[in-house]
Amino acid sequence: MNLQDDLQVRWWNLEAKMMERFSKKPDMETILFLVGIQEFGDIREKFTKEQKQDLMHIAVCSLLSQSGYYELEKLDEDGWPHFRQLKALPELDPIAQENFLKDHVLLYFDQTGF
């Protein structure tokens, strides 16, 4: 089994857990949205389209902060986190980019005990 296979198996396991919990298979956007809500810490019944985009941005920054790409800079007056980029992201083709993000998502959920 190579690393790529291991990543895919771990990803399928995460999807299965989420399907069990939410009764629906999540796509990457949904997972990022959920991570963003978790990191923002404010569960609301509705978010605007712009807030949903902001939550996915928070998720990406939070996920990549695990590898030193971003750090939390501050929370604004409304409690929204703002991040500072610490180093350039690697230049990757679309498949490698998705796998890079998947690896960080898996690490995040391992660390949170999901």
N, CA, C and O atoms as CSV, one atom per row, in Angstrom:
chain,resi,resn,atom,element,x,y,z
A,1,MET,N,N,0.851,-1.183,0.000
A,1,MET,CA,C,0.000,0.000,0.000
A,1,MET,C,C,0.892,1.240,0.000
A,1,MET,O,O,1.777,1.367,0.846
A,2,ASN,N,N,0.666,2.142,-0.933
A,2,ASN,CA,C,1.462,3.365,-0.941
A,2,ASN,C,C,0.744,4.458,-0.155
A,2,ASN,O,O,-0.395,4.279,0.275
A,3,LEU,N,N,1.421,5.592,0.028
A,3,LEU,CA,C,0.860,6.691,0.812
A,3,LEU,C,C,-0.443,7.211,0.231
A,3,LEU,O,O,-1.352,7.595,0.968
A,4,GLN,N,N,-0.530,7.221,-1.088
A,4,GLN,CA,C,-1.744,7.695,-1.752
A,4,GLN,C,C,-2.935,6.812,-1.386
A,4,GLN,O,O,-4.026,7.311,-1.111
A,5,ASP,N,N,-2.719,5.511,-1.386
A,5,ASP,CA,C,-3.781,4.571,-1.016
A,5,ASP,C,C,-4.201,4.777,0.439
A,5,ASP,O,O,-5.390,4.770,0.757
A,6,ASP,N,N,-3.211,4.960,1.323
A,6,ASP,CA,C,-3.490,5.175,2.742
A,6,ASP,C,C,-4.325,6.444,2.930
A,6,ASP,O,O,-5.278,6.443,3.709
A,7,LEU,N,N,-3.983,7.513,2.235
A,7,LEU,CA,C,-4.744,8.760,2.318
A,7,LEU,C,C,-6.184,8.520,1.891
A,7,LEU,O,O,-7.115,8.980,2.553
A,8,GLN,N,N,-6.371,7.808,0.798
A,8,GLN,CA,C,-7.724,7.552,0.303
A,8,GLN,C,C,-8.529,6.709,1.281
A,8,GLN,O,O,-9.710,6.981,1.499
A,9,VAL,N,N,-7.921,5.705,1.865
A,9,VAL,CA,C,-8.618,4.852,2.839
A,9,VAL,C,C,-9.013,5.679,4.065
A,9,VAL,O,O,-10.142,5.581,4.547
A,10,ARG,N,N,-8.087,6.487,4.562
A,10,ARG,CA,C,-8.405,7.327,5.717
A,10,ARG,C,C,-9.507,8.329,5.377
A,10,ARG,O,O,-10.353,8.625,6.220
A,11,TRP,N,N,-9.503,8.857,4.139
A,11,TRP,CA,C,-10.532,9.800,3.708
A,11,TRP,C,C,-11.894,9.102,3.651
A,11,TRP,O,O,-12.896,9.659,4.102
A,12,TRP,N,N,-11.932,7.897,3.103
A,12,TRP,CA,C,-13.188,7.140,3.044
A,12,TRP,C,C,-13.714,6.858,4.448
A,12,TRP,O,O,-14.923,6.895,4.676
A,13,ASN,N,N,-12.824,6.579,5.379
A,13,ASN,CA,C,-13.236,6.337,6.762
A,13,ASN,C,C,-13.854,7.594,7.377
A,13,ASN,O,O,-14.859,7.516,8.084
A,14,LEU,N,N,-13.250,8.751,7.103
A,14,LEU,CA,C,-13.810,10.011,7.593
A,14,LEU,C,C,-15.184,10.261,6.975
A,14,LEU,O,O,-16.122,10.635,7.680
A,15,GLU,N,N,-15.307,10.058,5.668
A,15,GLU,CA,C,-16.599,10.224,5.004
A,15,GLU,C,C,-17.655,9.299,5.618
A,15,GLU,O,O,-18.802,9.702,5.812
A,16,ALA,N,N,-17.270,8.077,5.917
A,16,ALA,CA,C,-18.207,7.114,6.508
A,16,ALA,C,C,-18.670,7.589,7.885
A,16,ALA,O,O,-19.855,7.494,8.206
A,17,LYS,N,N,-17.749,8.097,8.693
A,17,LYS,CA,C,-18.119,8.625,10.010
A,17,LYS,C,C,-19.068,9.807,9.872
A,17,LYS,O,O,-20.028,9.932,10.632
A,18,MET,N,N,-18.798,10.673,8.898
A,18,MET,CA,C,-19.654,11.844,8.709
A,18,MET,C,C,-21.026,11.437,8.185
A,18,MET,O,O,-22.040,12.025,8.561
A,19,MET,N,N,-21.055,10.433,7.317
A,19,MET,CA,C,-22.340,9.937,6.819
A,19,MET,C,C,-23.160,9.368,7.974
A,19,MET,O,O,-24.374,9.559,8.042
A,20,GLU,N,N,-22.484,8.672,8.874
A,20,GLU,CA,C,-23.142,8.115,10.043
A,20,GLU,C,C,-23.717,9.229,10.920
A,20,GLU,O,O,-24.829,9.118,11.436
A,21,ARG,N,N,-22.955,10.282,11.076
A,21,ARG,CA,C,-23.356,11.391,11.955
A,21,ARG,C,C,-24.400,12.295,11.323
A,21,ARG,O,O,-25.333,12.728,11.999
A,22,PHE,N,N,-24.254,12.590,10.017
A,22,PHE,CA,C,-25.117,13.582,9.366
A,22,PHE,C,C,-26.076,12.982,8.340
A,22,PHE,O,O,-26.874,13.709,7.749
A,23,SER,N,N,-26.012,11.688,8.124
A,23,SER,CA,C,-26.883,10.973,7.169
A,23,SER,C,C,-26.732,11.473,5.737
A,23,SER,O,O,-27.664,11.378,4.938
A,24,LYS,N,N,-25.576,11.998,5.423
A,24,LYS,CA,C,-25.320,12.512,4.082
A,24,LYS,C,C,-23.815,12.518,3.833
A,24,LYS,O,O,-23.040,12.889,4.715
A,25,LYS,N,N,-23.404,12.112,2.642
A,25,LYS,CA,C,-21.982,12.116,2.312
A,25,LYS,C,C,-21.535,13.553,2.052
A,25,LYS,O,O,-22.099,14.228,1.190
A,26,PRO,N,N,-20.533,14.024,2.782
A,26,PRO,CA,C,-20.088,15.408,2.616
A,26,PRO,C,C,-19.083,15.552,1.473
A,26,PRO,O,O,-18.286,14.650,1.213
A,27,ASP,N,N,-19.134,16.694,0.801
A,27,ASP,CA,C,-18.078,17.016,-0.155
A,27,ASP,C,C,-17.069,17.913,0.566
A,27,ASP,O,O,-17.270,18.266,1.728
A,28,MET,N,N,-16.009,18.273,-0.109
A,28,MET,CA,C,-14.953,19.064,0.521
A,28,MET,C,C,-15.492,20.413,1.015
A,28,MET,O,O,-15.122,20.860,2.101
A,29,GLU,N,N,-16.354,21.061,0.237
A,29,GLU,CA,C,-16.905,22.346,0.667
A,29,GLU,C,C,-17.690,22.213,1.963
A,29,GLU,O,O,-17.590,23.067,2.844
A,30,THR,N,N,-18.463,21.152,2.079
A,30,THR,CA,C,-19.242,20.927,3.298
A,30,THR,C,C,-18.320,20.700,4.487
A,30,THR,O,O,-18.559,21.229,5.573
A,31,ILE,N,N,-17.278,19.922,4.285
A,31,ILE,CA,C,-16.320,19.666,5.361
A,31,ILE,C,C,-15.635,20.966,5.779
A,31,ILE,O,O,-15.473,21.226,6.971
A,32,LEU,N,N,-15.235,21.780,4.806
A,32,LEU,CA,C,-14.610,23.060,5.139
A,32,LEU,C,C,-15.591,23.964,5.889
A,32,LEU,O,O,-15.205,24.645,6.839
A,33,PHE,N,N,-16.836,23.970,5.472
A,33,PHE,CA,C,-17.861,24.759,6.149
A,33,PHE,C,C,-17.997,24.308,7.609
A,33,PHE,O,O,-18.060,25.143,8.511
A,34,LEU,N,N,-18.043,22.995,7.841
A,34,LEU,CA,C,-18.158,22.467,9.205
A,34,LEU,C,C,-16.941,22.829,10.058
A,34,LEU,O,O,-17.089,23.212,11.219
A,35,VAL,N,N,-15.752,22.710,9.491
A,35,VAL,CA,C,-14.530,23.085,10.216
A,35,VAL,C,C,-14.569,24.583,10.517
A,35,VAL,O,O,-14.206,25.004,11.615
A,36,GLY,N,N,-15.007,25.385,9.550
A,36,GLY,CA,C,-15.097,26.830,9.762
A,36,GLY,C,C,-16.037,27.186,10.893
A,36,GLY,O,O,-15.722,28.045,11.716
A,37,ILE,N,N,-17.193,26.533,10.944
A,37,ILE,CA,C,-18.140,26.781,12.042
A,37,ILE,C,C,-17.510,26.389,13.372
A,37,ILE,O,O,-17.615,27.114,14.362
A,38,GLN,N,N,-16.853,25.231,13.381
A,38,GLN,CA,C,-16.191,24.768,14.606
A,38,GLN,C,C,-15.152,25.780,15.083
A,38,GLN,O,O,-15.083,26.089,16.272
A,39,GLU,N,N,-14.354,26.289,14.165
A,39,GLU,CA,C,-13.298,27.237,14.534
A,39,GLU,C,C,-13.859,28.608,14.901
A,39,GLU,O,O,-13.323,29.281,15.781
A,40,PHE,N,N,-14.929,29.022,14.238
A,40,PHE,CA,C,-15.577,30.298,14.541
A,40,PHE,C,C,-16.264,30.218,15.899
A,40,PHE,O,O,-16.240,31.172,16.677
A,41,GLY,N,N,-16.873,29.073,16.172
A,41,GLY,CA,C,-17.463,28.844,17.477
A,41,GLY,C,C,-18.847,29.428,17.677
A,41,GLY,O,O,-19.358,29.424,18.797
A,42,ASP,N,N,-19.461,29.924,16.630
A,42,ASP,CA,C,-20.794,30.514,16.742
A,42,ASP,C,C,-21.727,29.800,15.772
A,42,ASP,O,O,-21.685,30.034,14.564
A,43,ILE,N,N,-22.564,28.933,16.314
A,43,ILE,CA,C,-23.492,28.190,15.464
A,43,ILE,C,C,-24.764,29.007,15.323
A,43,ILE,O,O,-25.445,29.311,16.302
A,44,ARG,N,N,-25.059,29.347,14.103
A,44,ARG,CA,C,-26.252,30.128,13.799
A,44,ARG,C,C,-27.152,29.302,12.901
A,44,ARG,O,O,-26.714,28.354,12.250
A,45,GLU,N,N,-28.412,29.682,12.881
A,45,GLU,CA,C,-29.334,28.973,12.001
A,45,GLU,C,C,-29.056,29.295,10.542
A,45,GLU,O,O,-29.204,28.435,9.673
A,46,LYS,N,N,-28.652,30.535,10.271
A,46,LYS,CA,C,-28.382,30.936,8.887
A,46,LYS,C,C,-27.116,31.790,8.829
A,46,LYS,O,O,-26.837,32.606,9.707
A,47,PHE,N,N,-26.372,31.561,7.760
A,47,PHE,CA,C,-25.228,32.398,7.429
A,47,PHE,C,C,-25.472,32.960,6.039
A,47,PHE,O,O,-26.078,32.298,5.197
A,48,THR,N,N,-25.005,34.174,5.794
A,48,THR,CA,C,-25.105,34.734,4.450
A,48,THR,C,C,-24.114,34.007,3.547
A,48,THR,O,O,-23.238,33.287,4.026
A,49,LYS,N,N,-24.259,34.200,2.242
A,49,LYS,CA,C,-23.335,33.581,1.287
A,49,LYS,C,C,-21.902,34.042,1.577
A,49,LYS,O,O,-20.971,33.238,1.535
A,50,GLU,N,N,-21.728,35.325,1.868
A,50,GLU,CA,C,-20.396,35.853,2.167
A,50,GLU,C,C,-19.850,35.243,3.460
A,50,GLU,O,O,-18.662,34.929,3.538
A,51,GLN,N,N,-20.697,35.075,4.466
A,51,GLN,CA,C,-20.251,34.467,5.722
A,51,GLN,C,C,-19.850,33.008,5.505
A,51,GLN,O,O,-18.889,32.532,6.110
A,52,LYS,N,N,-20.581,32.299,4.647
A,52,LYS,CA,C,-20.222,30.913,4.341
A,52,LYS,C,C,-18.842,30.851,3.686
A,52,LYS,O,O,-18.040,29.973,4.006
A,53,GLN,N,N,-18.564,31.779,2.772
A,53,GLN,CA,C,-17.242,31.840,2.142
A,53,GLN,C,C,-16.176,32.155,3.191
A,53,GLN,O,O,-15.093,31.570,3.184
A,54,ASP,N,N,-16.499,33.090,4.096
A,54,ASP,CA,C,-15.562,33.437,5.167
A,54,ASP,C,C,-15.285,32.228,6.065
A,54,ASP,O,O,-14.148,32.014,6.485
A,55,LEU,N,N,-16.320,31.441,6.357
A,55,LEU,CA,C,-16.140,30.258,7.195
A,55,LEU,C,C,-15.238,29.231,6.522
A,55,LEU,O,O,-14.425,28.588,7.185
A,56,MET,N,N,-15.377,29.074,5.210
A,56,MET,CA,C,-14.503,28.138,4.494
A,56,MET,C,C,-13.065,28.662,4.472
A,56,MET,O,O,-12.118,27.879,4.536
A,57,HIS,N,N,-12.901,29.986,4.381
A,57,HIS,CA,C,-11.564,30.583,4.440
A,57,HIS,C,C,-10.950,30.354,5.827
A,57,HIS,O,O,-9.773,30.011,5.941
A,58,ILE,N,N,-11.754,30.545,6.873
A,58,ILE,CA,C,-11.286,30.281,8.237
A,58,ILE,C,C,-10.833,28.826,8.353
A,58,ILE,O,O,-9.802,28.533,8.960
A,59,ALA,N,N,-11.613,27.924,7.768
A,59,ALA,CA,C,-11.264,26.502,7.823
A,59,ALA,C,C,-9.925,26.234,7.159
A,59,ALA,O,O,-9.064,25.566,7.733
A,60,VAL,N,N,-9.748,26.752,5.952
A,60,VAL,CA,C,-8.489,26.514,5.229
A,60,VAL,C,C,-7.307,27.066,6.025
A,60,VAL,O,O,-6.285,26.396,6.171
A,61,CYS,N,N,-7.449,28.284,6.535
A,61,CYS,CA,C,-6.358,28.876,7.318
A,61,CYS,C,C,-6.091,28.067,8.589
A,61,CYS,O,O,-4.936,27.842,8.949
A,62,SER,N,N,-7.143,27.635,9.262
A,62,SER,CA,C,-6.981,26.830,10.482
A,62,SER,C,C,-6.316,25.500,10.174
A,62,SER,O,O,-5.413,25.065,10.889
A,63,LEU,N,N,-6.768,24.858,9.105
A,63,LEU,CA,C,-6.184,23.573,8.725
A,63,LEU,C,C,-4.703,23.712,8.391
A,63,LEU,O,O,-3.878,22.917,8.841
A,64,LEU,N,N,-4.377,24.727,7.597
A,64,LEU,CA,C,-2.985,24.882,7.160
A,64,LEU,C,C,-2.096,25.492,8.241
A,64,LEU,O,O,-0.870,25.469,8.124
A,65,SER,N,N,-2.709,26.035,9.291
A,65,SER,CA,C,-1.897,26.528,10.407
A,65,SER,C,C,-1.220,25.366,11.131
A,65,SER,O,O,-0.210,25.553,11.809
A,66,GLN,N,N,-1.788,24.160,10.983
A,66,GLN,CA,C,-1.186,22.969,11.583
A,66,GLN,C,C,0.215,22.711,11.027
A,66,GLN,O,O,1.046,22.091,11.690
A,67,SER,N,N,0.471,23.188,9.810
A,67,SER,CA,C,1.773,22.995,9.165
A,67,SER,C,C,2.565,24.292,9.076
A,67,SER,O,O,3.563,24.359,8.360
A,68,GLY,N,N,2.136,25.308,9.787
A,68,GLY,CA,C,2.901,26.550,9.850
A,68,GLY,C,C,2.708,27.505,8.692
A,68,GLY,O,O,3.508,28.424,8.516
A,69,TYR,N,N,1.671,27.314,7.898
A,69,TYR,CA,C,1.423,28.225,6.775
A,69,TYR,C,C,0.702,29.491,7.215
A,69,TYR,O,O,0.889,30.553,6.621
A,70,TYR,N,N,-0.116,29.381,8.247
A,70,TYR,CA,C,-0.873,30.520,8.765
A,70,TYR,C,C,-0.807,30.515,10.281
A,70,TYR,O,O,-0.519,29.495,10.907
A,71,GLU,N,N,-1.083,31.689,10.860
A,71,GLU,CA,C,-1.280,31.764,12.301
A,71,GLU,C,C,-2.427,32.729,12.565
A,71,GLU,O,O,-2.666,33.665,11.804
A,72,LEU,N,N,-3.123,32.476,13.657
A,72,LEU,CA,C,-4.207,33.358,14.051
A,72,LEU,C,C,-3.606,34.691,14.455
A,72,LEU,O,O,-2.737,34.755,15.324
A,73,GLU,N,N,-4.073,35.751,13.820
A,73,GLU,CA,C,-3.554,37.085,14.114
A,73,GLU,C,C,-4.408,37.778,15.163
A,73,GLU,O,O,-3.886,38.355,16.117
A,74,LYS,N,N,-5.734,37.719,14.981
A,74,LYS,CA,C,-6.622,38.397,15.930
A,74,LYS,C,C,-8.061,37.955,15.677
A,74,LYS,O,O,-8.379,37.344,14.656
A,75,LEU,N,N,-8.906,38.280,16.626
A,75,LEU,CA,C,-10.351,38.165,16.453
A,75,LEU,C,C,-10.872,39.590,16.334
A,75,LEU,O,O,-10.492,40.463,17.114
A,76,ASP,N,N,-11.747,39.826,15.352
A,76,ASP,CA,C,-12.291,41.176,15.217
A,76,ASP,C,C,-13.395,41.402,16.253
A,76,ASP,O,O,-13.688,40.518,17.058
A,77,GLU,N,N,-13.994,42.570,16.228
A,77,GLU,CA,C,-14.996,42.931,17.234
A,77,GLU,C,C,-16.237,42.040,17.194
A,77,GLU,O,O,-16.983,41.973,18.172
A,78,ASP,N,N,-16.462,41.359,16.079
A,78,ASP,CA,C,-17.600,40.434,15.972
A,78,ASP,C,C,-17.202,38.988,16.252
A,78,ASP,O,O,-18.028,38.083,16.126
A,79,GLY,N,N,-15.951,38.763,16.629
A,79,GLY,CA,C,-15.485,37.431,16.956
A,79,GLY,C,C,-14.973,36.614,15.784
A,79,GLY,O,O,-14.682,35.428,15.940
A,80,TRP,N,N,-14.856,37.236,14.597
A,80,TRP,CA,C,-14.360,36.517,13.418
A,80,TRP,C,C,-12.830,36.476,13.470
A,80,TRP,O,O,-12.183,37.509,13.641
A,81,PRO,N,N,-12.259,35.280,13.321
A,81,PRO,CA,C,-10.796,35.172,13.328
A,81,PRO,C,C,-10.178,35.703,12.031
A,81,PRO,O,O,-10.749,35.584,10.947
A,82,HIS,N,N,-9.000,36.289,12.185
A,82,HIS,CA,C,-8.212,36.765,11.041
A,82,HIS,C,C,-6.832,36.138,11.156
A,82,HIS,O,O,-6.240,36.088,12.234
A,83,PHE,N,N,-6.336,35.663,10.028
A,83,PHE,CA,C,-5.077,34.930,9.994
A,83,PHE,C,C,-4.017,35.698,9.219
A,83,PHE,O,O,-4.322,36.528,8.362
A,84,ARG,N,N,-2.780,35.402,9.540
A,84,ARG,CA,C,-1.642,35.947,8.814
A,84,ARG,C,C,-0.915,34.780,8.161
A,84,ARG,O,O,-0.657,33.759,8.799
A,85,GLN,N,N,-0.585,34.945,6.877
A,85,GLN,CA,C,0.162,33.902,6.173
A,85,GLN,C,C,1.628,34.017,6.553
A,85,GLN,O,O,2.208,35.103,6.514
A,86,LEU,N,N,2.223,32.883,6.923
A,86,LEU,CA,C,3.609,32.863,7.381
A,86,LEU,C,C,4.592,32.417,6.307
A,86,LEU,O,O,5.749,32.838,6.296
A,87,LYS,N,N,4.124,31.570,5.414
A,87,LYS,CA,C,4.993,31.097,4.332
A,87,LYS,C,C,4.135,30.777,3.121
A,87,LYS,O,O,2.927,30.562,3.224
A,88,ALA,N,N,4.788,30.750,1.982
A,88,ALA,CA,C,4.070,30.495,0.728
A,88,ALA,C,C,3.564,29.060,0.687
A,88,ALA,O,O,4.216,28.138,1.175
A,89,LEU,N,N,2.404,28.897,0.102
A,89,LEU,CA,C,1.852,27.561,-0.092
A,89,LEU,C,C,2.586,26.878,-1.239
A,89,LEU,O,O,3.039,27.541,-2.172
A,90,PRO,N,N,2.703,25.566,-1.171
A,90,PRO,CA,C,3.387,24.864,-2.264
A,90,PRO,C,C,2.581,24.957,-3.561
A,90,PRO,O,O,1.350,24.973,-3.543
A,91,GLU,N,N,3.291,25.017,-4.669
A,91,GLU,CA,C,2.617,25.014,-5.969
A,91,GLU,C,C,2.346,23.567,-6.342
A,91,GLU,O,O,3.267,22.779,-6.555
A,92,LEU,N,N,1.063,23.236,-6.415
A,92,LEU,CA,C,0.659,21.856,-6.657
A,92,LEU,C,C,-0.369,21.802,-7.778
A,92,LEU,O,O,-1.121,22.752,-7.996
A,93,ASP,N,N,-0.389,20.680,-8.486
A,93,ASP,CA,C,-1.441,20.486,-9.483
A,93,ASP,C,C,-2.754,20.254,-8.720
A,93,ASP,O,O,-2.713,19.987,-7.519
A,94,PRO,N,N,-3.903,20.348,-9.375
A,94,PRO,CA,C,-5.191,20.246,-8.683
A,94,PRO,C,C,-5.375,18.975,-7.844
A,94,PRO,O,O,-5.937,19.042,-6.751
A,95,ILE,N,N,-4.920,17.838,-8.327
A,95,ILE,CA,C,-5.081,16.593,-7.567
A,95,ILE,C,C,-4.193,16.615,-6.324
A,95,ILE,O,O,-4.638,16.253,-5.234
A,96,ALA,N,N,-2.956,17.034,-6.482
A,96,ALA,CA,C,-2.042,17.119,-5.339
A,96,ALA,C,C,-2.537,18.156,-4.331
A,96,ALA,O,O,-2.388,17.972,-3.123
A,97,GLN,N,N,-3.125,19.243,-4.828
A,97,GLN,CA,C,-3.664,20.281,-3.955
A,97,GLN,C,C,-4.823,19.715,-3.114
A,97,GLN,O,O,-4.907,19.972,-1.913
A,98,GLU,N,N,-5.702,18.953,-3.749
A,98,GLU,CA,C,-6.816,18.342,-3.017
A,98,GLU,C,C,-6.298,17.352,-1.972
A,98,GLU,O,O,-6.805,17.316,-0.851
A,99,ASN,N,N,-5.301,16.555,-2.330
A,99,ASN,CA,C,-4.729,15.605,-1.381
A,99,ASN,C,C,-4.024,16.309,-0.227
A,99,ASN,O,O,-4.079,15.846,0.912
A,100,PHE,N,N,-3.369,17.416,-0.515
A,100,PHE,CA,C,-2.715,18.236,0.509
A,100,PHE,C,C,-3.762,18.711,1.518
A,100,PHE,O,O,-3.548,18.640,2.728
A,101,LEU,N,N,-4.878,19.189,1.013
A,101,LEU,CA,C,-5.956,19.666,1.878
A,101,LEU,C,C,-6.608,18.503,2.631
A,101,LEU,O,O,-6.904,18.626,3.820
A,102,LYS,N,N,-6.832,17.380,1.948
A,102,LYS,CA,C,-7.410,16.208,2.601
A,102,LYS,C,C,-6.539,15.758,3.768
A,102,LYS,O,O,-7.053,15.419,4.834
A,103,ASP,N,N,-5.229,15.753,3.571
A,103,ASP,CA,C,-4.308,15.338,4.621
A,103,ASP,C,C,-4.442,16.241,5.847
A,103,ASP,O,O,-4.408,15.763,6.981
A,104,HIS,N,N,-4.594,17.534,5.617
A,104,HIS,CA,C,-4.759,18.478,6.721
A,104,HIS,C,C,-6.123,18.319,7.400
A,104,HIS,O,O,-6.230,18.462,8.618
A,105,VAL,N,N,-7.156,18.026,6.622
A,105,VAL,CA,C,-8.480,17.762,7.201
A,105,VAL,C,C,-8.412,16.528,8.102
A,105,VAL,O,O,-8.932,16.541,9.217
A,106,LEU,N,N,-7.776,15.474,7.620
A,106,LEU,CA,C,-7.660,14.247,8.409
A,106,LEU,C,C,-6.883,14.487,9.699
A,106,LEU,O,O,-7.260,13.972,10.752
A,107,LEU,N,N,-5.816,15.254,9.627
A,107,LEU,CA,C,-5.038,15.588,10.819
A,107,LEU,C,C,-5.906,16.367,11.808
A,107,LEU,O,O,-5.874,16.107,13.011
A,108,TYR,N,N,-6.672,17.313,11.299
A,108,TYR,CA,C,-7.563,18.125,12.143
A,108,TYR,C,C,-8.552,17.230,12.887
A,108,TYR,O,O,-8.713,17.355,14.101
A,109,PHE,N,N,-9.211,16.331,12.165
A,109,PHE,CA,C,-10.210,15.476,12.804
A,109,PHE,C,C,-9.565,14.453,13.735
A,109,PHE,O,O,-10.178,14.057,14.726
A,110,ASP,N,N,-8.349,14.020,13.439
A,110,ASP,CA,C,-7.622,13.142,14.378
A,110,ASP,C,C,-7.349,13.886,15.684
A,110,ASP,O,O,-7.520,13.337,16.773
A,111,GLN,N,N,-6.923,15.143,15.558
A,111,GLN,CA,C,-6.577,15.931,16.744
A,111,GLN,C,C,-7.795,16.324,17.562
A,111,GLN,O,O,-7.692,16.512,18.774
A,112,THR,N,N,-8.949,16.449,16.914
A,112,THR,CA,C,-10.156,16.822,17.647
A,112,THR,C,C,-10.898,15.593,18.161
A,112,THR,O,O,-11.904,15.723,18.858
A,113,GLY,N,N,-10.414,14.416,17.824
A,113,GLY,CA,C,-11.002,13.186,18.349
A,113,GLY,C,C,-12.289,12.750,17.667
A,113,GLY,O,O,-13.079,12.007,18.251
A,114,PHE,N,N,-12.508,13.206,16.435
A,114,PHE,CA,C,-13.726,12.815,15.731
A,114,PHE,C,C,-13.609,11.411,15.201
A,114,PHE,O,O,-14.542,10.907,14.577
